[in-house]
Amino acid sequence: MRSMTGFGSARGIVDDGRFSVAVRSLNHRYREVIGRVPPIIAELEPSIRQTVYKWFSRGRIEITVNE
């Protein structure tokens, strides 16, 4: 990633479920990852958070998943 400020979104179908994902990043001195996921996939939030930590060294990254 070249800039710490950005936005992206996608929609898809996974196992008969429709999901939309939005990722927003902002310039921030430290690395902060915020995840918002529906209860049906709450067990995946730590894995999502770990993956994001691997890709970013700083900034505030917000990930929102909706059904």
Secondary structure, DSSP 8 states (H G I E B T S, - for coil): ---S-EEEEEEEEETTEEEEEEEEEE--SSEEEEEE--GGGGGGHHHHHHHHHHH-SSEEEEEEEE-
